[in-house]
């Protein structure tokens, strides 16, 4: 069996930064709070719990120093924490923080902001709060016509498109093309993370070469799910493995070339564990 492991599989800079800084904080604090999951990976969050991280869903639950996760949080969280005198350790991914700054800039310059992303994703929920009142979240092309009407009612003369860092490039480009049918002179800021673009392209390239693709990562991770979708479009056989228990060994044995790719929040040890099992049992 030939196994091809993606060079860009696993932790991206933002995730590695968040995890490493959290572990460093635990050296000086027996326990520390984290607002939401630090990253979308159960293995990572379970390990952090054993080290002393207490995961909470609302800032009101914090009783001490609190970490802002890699996905970022809504603007009002900072305001509430200040009133509660809660010390924050902001580990929002720098790429996400950059989008927040762009959102504030365009809001202050009276632009209507279209944010392309998943409406329920924590990054999008956080980012949209920096956009002011004149904004729309576009998840798919079906949303566009209704949101264009909101833009027209705003009476603003200028508009801009931003993107969730982990959204599919294909989805983003399709939505941009459709919006441009309604608004010709619209500014486009492709804020999809470079690491996300590279990982998606590498997944596509590997999937075209192999008999089976194994995508490793959390099943509620946006960027990992996108890799799975890309793999399915380019390879007939795709397995989504959150951990070793999801591997379909008997099925995998029938194939010669296996491709491996992992999401940005998948730890190295999870990738190594699955690769080792495949080499041993197949």
N, C-alpha and C positions, 0 to 999 in steps of 0.2 A: 504493500500500500504506500502511495505517495501522498504526503501531507504537506499542504502549502498554508503557512500561517502568515496572515497579513502583517506587514511591517508596522502598520499603524493601529494594530489591535490593542485595545486596553486603554488605560487612563490617559486622558488628555491633560493639558497643563492646568486647567481650571479645577478639575477633580483632584489631581495630585496635590495641588496647592491647598485645597480645602481639607483633604484628609491629613496631610502632613502637619498643617498648622493646628488642626484639632488635636492630634496626638501630642504635639508640643505643648499645647495649653493644658493638657491633662497631667503634664509633669509638675505643674504648679498648682493644679486644682484637682482634688479628689473626685469632684463631680462638676460637670458643666452642662448647661442646657443648650439644646439646638432646636431652632424653630423649623419644624418640618424635617423630612429626611435630608441629611447632608448631601447625599447623592442617591440616585435611583438604583440602588443595588442592595439586596437583602443581606448578602454575605458581609458587605462593608458595614452596614448599619448594625447588624447583630454583633460584630466584633467590637464596634465602638461602644455598644451598650455594656459589654463586659468590662470595658476599660473605665466606665464612669460617665458616659454621655447619656443624658436624659432627654429624650425626644418629646417635644410638646407641639401642640397644634395651634395654640394662640399665645401671643406675647404675654397676655394676662396670667398665664400659668407659670411664668418664669419667676424664680425666687433667688436668682443670682446671675452671674455672668452668662450671657447667651450668645450663641453663634448664629450668624446669618448664613444660611446655606448657599451652595454654589449657584443655585438658580435665581437667587435674589428674592426680595420681598416687596410688597406694596409700600409706597411712600409713608402711609400713616403708621406703619410699624415703628419707624424711626421716631415719629412724634410721640407715640404711646410710650415707647421705651424711655424716652427723655423725661416724660412726666412721672413715670414710675421709678425713675433713677436707676434703671437697669443698664449695666455696662454691656455694650455690644462688641462682639468680635466679628467684623464684617468680612466674610469669606466668599462674597459674591464673585463669580468668575469675572475677571477683568474685561472679557469680551461683552458680558452682559452689562456691566457698569458703563461701558462705552456707549451702548445703545440707550441707556437711561439718560446720559448726557446729550446724545443726539435728540432724544425725544423732548427734553427740556428746551434745547436750542430752537427746534422747529416750532414748538408750542409758543415760545416767546416771540417768534417772528411771524406769528399768525398763519401758520400752515395747518391744513387739515392733515392728520396723520392716519395712514392705513398701516396696520400692523398685521403682517401675514404670519399666522401661527395657530396653534391649537388653543381654543378658548379656555379649556380647563387646565392647561399646563401651568405649573407655578411660575415659570419664567415669564410667560405671557401675562399672567395675572399681575405680576410685579411690574413689568414694563409699562403696561397700559395705564397704570396709575400715575406715571410721569408725563403722560401725553396731554393732560388737561381734559376739557369737555368736548373738544372737536376731534374725535378720533373714532376709528372702527377696527374691530378685529375681523380679519378675513381668514377663514379656515379652509374654504374651498370655493370653487368658481360659482357655486350656487348662492353664496352669500353676497356676491358682488353687486347685483342690481339694487338690492335693498340698501346697501351701504353707500352706494353712489347717490341715492336719493338723500341720505342724511348729509352727505357732503354738499349737495346743491342747496339744501335748506340752511346750511351754515353761513352761506354767502361769502365764504372765504375764497380768495382768488388763486391761492396756491395750495398744492398738495404734495405729499411725499409718501413713499412706501418704505417701510422698514420690515425686517424679518426676524423671527425667532431664530436663535443661533443654531438650533438643531433641526430646523425644518428641511424637508427634502428640496434639493435644488430644482428638481423637475416640477414639483408642486409650486414652488415660488415663481419660477419662470412662466408657468401656465397662467397663474393668477395675474402676474404683471402684464402679460400680453393682453389678457382680457380687460383689465382696468384701462389700459392704454387705448382701447376702442372707445371708451367713454371720455377719458381725459388725455388729450394729446401731450400737453406740456407738463408732465408730472415728473418730479424728481424721484430717482430710484436709488436707494441705498441698500445694496445687497449685504446685509449684516449677518449672513450665515457664517458661522465660524470656519476659518480656513481648515482647521483640523477635521471638521465635519465634512467639508467638501472633499478633502483628500481621502478620508476613510470611506466615503460613499463611492468615490471613483474606483478605489482599490477593490472594494467589495464587488463592484460590477466586473472589473477585469478578471478577478480570480474566479468568480462564478461562471464566466464563459469558458474557463479552462478545465473545470472539474466535473466529476460525476455527481458529487454531493457537496453542499455547503452546510457547515455547522456555524450558526450565529450564537455567540455566547454573551449573556447579559440578562439584566432584569427585564421581565416581560412588561413592566409598566414604565420602562425607560423609553422616552421618545426617540432618542438617536439610535438606540439598538433596534427598535421596531422598524425604523426607516431602513436600516441595513437588511433586515429580514425581508422587507418588501422588495428592495432592490435585488437581493439574491434570488427571490422567487421569479422575478421577471427575466432572469438570465441563466437560471439553472433549474432543471426539472425536479431535483430532489433537495429539499432544504429542511434542516432541523433547527428549531429554536431551543437552545439549551440554557436554562437559567443556572443549572448545576449538573453534576455528573449523572444524577438520577434521571435526567431528561434524555440522555443519549439512547438511541435505538440501535444497540450494538449489532443485533442479528441482521438488521436491515443494512447497516453501514458496511458490514463484512462483504456484501456482494459488489461493492464498488471499488475501483482501483485508485482513483484520484479524489482526494478529499480536501476541500478548502476550509480554512478557519478564519473567522473574523469576529471581533468582540467590540462591544459598545464602549463609549468613552468613560463609563463608570464601572467597568469590569476590571477587577484587580488581576494582576499578573499571575497570582497563584491559582486563580480559577481557570485561566487559560492553560497554564502548565498542567494542572490536574487532568483536564479533559484531553489534552494532547497525549499525555503519558498513558492514559487509559486506552485511547485509540491505538497507540503503538503496541501496547501490551496485548490487548484482546483481539485486535484486527490484523 
